[in-house]
Amino acid sequence: MSEQSLESALDELEEIVRELESGRLSLDESLELFERGIRLVRICSSKIESAERRIESLTGVIPEDLLE
């Protein structure tokens, strides 16, 4: 999906949320950032799902805290 790390994607997503919450952006700017945020959420989800599959592959079990 993307070579961006989970941590980097989360950091960027947090910055987008701050910008959107500031109320200083135009509608077009807000929509553009929102779209980027959606892409980042998908990157994060993909990376987390991949990690869960790896853990399951190595241990045969997914830890309960990853199931929530």
RAGIHU-V599265 format. One record per residue. N is the residue number from 0. RES is the residue in one small letter. PSI is psi in whole degrees, 0 to 359 (none if undefined). BURIAL is + if it has 9 or more other ideal C-beta (glycine too) atoms within 8 Angstrom, else -. D_LAST is the distance of its C-alpha to the last C-alpha in Angstrom with 1 decimal. Layout:
N & RES & PSI & BURIAL & D_LAST
N & RES & PSI & BURIAL & D_LAST
//
This chain:
0 & m & 299 & - & 23.2
1 & s & 151 & - & 24.2
2 & e & 359 & - & 25.5
3 & q & 136 & - & 24.0
4 & s & 159 & - & 21.7
5 & l & 314 & + & 18.1
6 & e & 318 & - & 19.5
7 & s & 317 & - & 22.5
8 & a & 317 & + & 20.6
9 & l & 318 & + & 18.4
10 & d & 314 & - & 21.7
11 & e & 321 & + & 23.5
12 & l & 319 & + & 20.8
13 & e & 320 & - & 21.2
14 & e & 320 & - & 25.0
15 & i & 316 & + & 24.8
16 & v & 315 & + & 23.0
17 & r & 315 & - & 25.8
18 & e & 315 & + & 28.5
19 & l & 322 & + & 27.3
20 & e & 341 & - & 27.1
21 & s & 331 & - & 30.5
22 & g & 8 & - & 32.3
23 & r & 354 & - & 34.9
24 & l & 152 & + & 34.2
25 & s & 169 & - & 36.0
26 & l & 315 & - & 34.3
27 & d & 317 & - & 34.8
28 & e & 319 & - & 33.4
29 & s & 315 & + & 30.3
30 & l & 320 & - & 29.7
31 & e & 315 & - & 30.2
32 & l & 322 & + & 27.7
33 & f & 316 & + & 25.2
34 & e & 317 & - & 25.7
35 & r & 319 & + & 25.2
36 & g & 318 & + & 22.0
37 & i & 317 & - & 20.7
38 & r & 320 & - & 21.9
39 & l & 320 & + & 20.1
40 & v & 319 & + & 16.7
41 & r & 320 & + & 17.4
42 & i & 312 & + & 18.5
43 & c & 314 & + & 15.3
44 & s & 317 & - & 13.1
45 & s & 316 & + & 15.6
46 & k & 319 & + & 15.8
47 & i & 316 & + & 12.1
48 & e & 320 & - & 12.3
49 & s & 317 & - & 15.5
50 & a & 319 & - & 14.3
51 & e & 317 & + & 11.7
52 & r & 321 & - & 14.8
53 & r & 315 & - & 17.0
54 & i & 315 & + & 15.1
55 & e & 320 & + & 15.0
56 & s & 321 & - & 18.7
57 & l & 325 & - & 19.7
58 & t & 341 & - & 18.2
59 & g & 358 & - & 17.7
60 & v & 142 & - & 14.3
61 & i & 124 & - & 10.8
62 & p & 142 & - & 9.7
63 & e & 323 & - & 7.1
64 & d & 343 & - & 5.8
65 & l & 347 & - & 5.6
66 & l & 342 & - & 3.8
67 & e & none & - & 0.0
//
